[in-house]
Amino acid sequence: SFHLIVLWYNKIGKQKGGRNDVKQIAVRTGWLIAAMLLASGLIISWQGTWTAVAFINVAFLLSLVPLSLGGLLFVYERGVFSGFAYGFRRWRKSGTKAEQYLEEAASEQETEESRGPRHFVATYPLLFSGLFLFLIMIAAGYAIQ
């Protein structure tokens, strides 16, 4: 995973304004990690069991949320679901000839702009904070045992 982070850092750094983007992502990632650790501490204090194992377990489970959301946004940004959407669109249009003519006429009247892939600001901070906390909590869990 470290190799992927280095490749990503080099890719972002070469883009226009890339170094500033990397700094913003690093700051947001740090804030998300701090917020998850604080939330873990609050959950543990609410439960009333202050043990290192309980804290690691809660932080590990909380890290799965941003890791999953960041991963989903990352996959969506790369356009993986575009093929599915295209296939369903073609399947839906494969009706009778009259339906095809009506849909073609309707599509000619509509001026549909071709949208590029969406980019979300929170993708990389969510992905990196979740991944970092996930890996650290696994290492901490093994270190305690």
N, C-alpha and C positions, 0 to 999 in steps of 0.2 A: 504494500500500500504506500510505503514511503516513495518508491519509484514513481508511482502514479502521481503523487503530489508534486514531485519535482518536475515531471513532464508538464503537468497542468500549470505550474508556476512559470515555466519557461514559455508556454503558449500564451498565457495571459500577459506576461511581461512584454512580449513582442508586439502586442496590439497597441493601438493609439490610446494613450492614457492608461496603459496596462498596469504600471507600477502603483498608481493610485487605487486602481481596482483591487489589487492584491492587498494593499494596506486596509482598505475598507472591509474586505472579506475577512481578513485576519482580526480586525477589531470586532466585527459582528460575531465572528466565531467565538472569540473570547468572552463576549457578553453572554452569548447563549450558554456556554459552558458554565460560567459563573451563575447564571439564572437556574440552570438545572441542578447544580450542586446546592444552591440555596433552597430550591424546592425540595430536594432530597432531605436536607437537614430539617426543613419544616415538617415534612411528612413523618420523619423519624421522631421528632419531638411531639407531634400530635399522637403518634402511636404509643409513645412512652417507653420505647425500648432502645436505649442508646448503646448499641454495639456496632463495632466496625463491620461485621458481616451484614447486619441489617442495612446500614448505610450503603454498602457496596451493592447489595441486592436492589435497593430502591433506585440508586443512581444508574445501575445497569438497565433496569426496566425503563426508566425515564429516557435513557439514551436511545432506546429503540424507536421512540416516536419521531424525533427529528431525523434520525437515520432513514427511516422508512419514507417520511415525507420528502426529504432531500433526494432520495433515490428515485422516487416516483416522478418528481419534478425534472430530475436529470434525464430520465428516460423519455419523458414527454417532450422536453426541449429538443432532443435528438430526432424526433419525428418517427419513433417506432410505431406509433398508433396510426400514422398516416396511411399505411398500407391497408390496415383493417377498415378505416373509414372509406377508402377508395373502393375496396371490395364490396362493402355493404351498399355504397352508392350505385355501383354497377349492378348489383343483384336486385336492388329495388327498382332500377330502371328497366330490367329485363322482363317487362310485362307484355301486353298486347301492342300491336302496331299503333292503334289509336292512342293508347296511353303514352307511347314513345313520342308521337307527334305533338301531343299536348305538352309534354314535359320539355321538348325541344323549343317549342314556341314560348313557353314560360321562361326558359333559361335565356333565350335571346333577349327578352324584354328586361330581364334583371341584369344589371351590370355588377357582376360579382368580382370583387377585387381579389387578386391572388395574395393571400396573406403568407408571410414567411413564418418561420418557427418563432414561437414566443419565447422570450427570455425573462426569467424571474430573478429578482434581486436576491431573494432568500435561498436560492437553490444551493449554492456552494457553502454558505454559512451553516445551513441546516445539515447538509451532508457531512461536512468536516467536523462540526461540533459533535454530532451523533457518533460518527466513526471514532473520533478521538476518545470521547468518554466511554464508548463501548469497549475499545481496546484497553484503555487504562483500567477499567473496572474488571475486565477479565484477568489482567495481570495482577491487580490488587487482590482479587479473590484467590488466585493461586499462591500469592505471596503470604497471605494470612494463614493458609492451611498448613 
